[in-house]
C-alpha cells in the first residue's frame, strides 16, 4: 500500500490537500471555563483524593458572569502583530476600600496593558496558536489580573468565566499571609517573639519521634525562614517530609514534628510546607483561637476583607496553602506590605514586622525561582532588570502562578490568580516583564 500511495499522481495529491483545507476553514474552538468546586465545610478527616483536590481548588459557590472578551478566535495565516488599541475600562468602586483610577490617570501606557489582555486570550501575534501540542488551551488557567498604582486600583480583568466575586485558591500565597498572622500574634502579646522555641507550644504531641538537640532548638524564626533542619524538602521527592507524602497522612502537624533532623536549625533553606503547618498549630495554641477566627479579627476585618476561607481539619488548619480570597483583597495584602503595615491610614500590623518580613533573612539554596534569590519571613525577594531599570520586588508566590508582587520603586502591587499547575506557571512573570513594568516605565502617551 505504501508503494501504491507513492505512485499517486501529483494532481490527485493536490486535490486531497485542497479538500482537507476546505474542511478545516471556518472551524472555531469552544469556550474554555474553570468550574469552581464547593468550598470545604466539614471537619471530618478527608480522603487523600479529596484533600489534594481541596488544596488545589478550594473556591466559592458564587454564580459566575461571562467575561467581556472571547476565549477563542480564528487564527489568520499571517504572523502580524495584534492591533494597538488602548485599554479604557476603569475599575469600579464597590465600597471595599479601594479608590480607583484609569490607567491614563495613573500614567500607565494603556496600549501595552491592552496587549496584555489580548496576549492572555490570543498569544502575542495574530497567528499564534492558542493551544499546546496536546490540544489543551495555553491560557485557560488565567483567572484574574489586578494592578494597583500609588494606592489606587487601576486595572482588574477576569478571564475564563471568573469575576471579582469568585474567591480564588491562593495556594502557597497562604504562607505569606501566615507570616502576617505570626507578626500580629507577636504585636498583640500572644507570642514573645521569633526566637522562642517552637516545639514547646506543641506539648499535646509530646513525646515526638527523633527527639534530639536539633529539634529542641527549632525556633519560630527557623520555621518562618524554612530552615528548621528537619528532613523536609518539598522539591526533593526522596525527602521524608515532602508535602505530597505529608498530605497522605491523617494529621499533617503530627507528621511534620515527628520527622528526623538532617542538620542543625537555621543553617540552610529548604522549602517545606510542613514547617508552615507547624506555625499554624503554634498560632492556635498561643492564641486559643482558630486560625480563621484570629485572622478575621486581627487582619481581615480591619481591612474590610469579608470573603475568605481556610481549609480546616480535626487537627487544625492548613496554613501552608488553600486560603481562598478575592483578587482585590489579595491586592490589599500587597498594599499593606507596601505601606509599612497600614491599610487606608490605619496601622494593622507593626511596621517593624513588615520590614523584617520583606527583608533578606536567608539565601535560597536553589536557582529555579526566576527573579527570586532571597527569602524573608515566608516572602520571596527578587531582582529584575527592565529597560535599564532595576527593580527589587518581593512577593507571595503560590502553585500554578498565584502572585502578590510588590514593587516599592514604582509604588505598585500586581496580583495574578491562575490555575496553571502543569503548564505556563511562570507566565505571570513573563507578562509582568513584557507588559506591566514597561507600561509603567513608559507612562501614558501625551
Secondary structure by P-SEA (a helix, b strand, c coil): caaaaaaccaaaaaaaaaaaaaaaccccccbbbbbbcccccccccccaaaaaaaacccccccbbbbcccccbbbbcccccccccccccbbbbbccccbbbbccccccccaaaaaaaaaaacccccccccccccccccccccccbbbbbccccccbbbbccccccccccccccaaaaaaaaaaaaaaaacccccccccccccccccccccccccccccccaaaaaacccccccccccccccccaaaaaacccaaaaaaaccccccccccccccaaaaaaaaaaaaaaacccaaaaaaacccccccccbbbbbcccccccccccccccaaaaaaaaaaaaacccccccccccaaaaaaaaccccccccccccccccccccbbbbccccccccccccccccccbbbbccccccbbbbbbbbcccccccaaaaaaaaccaaaaaaacccc
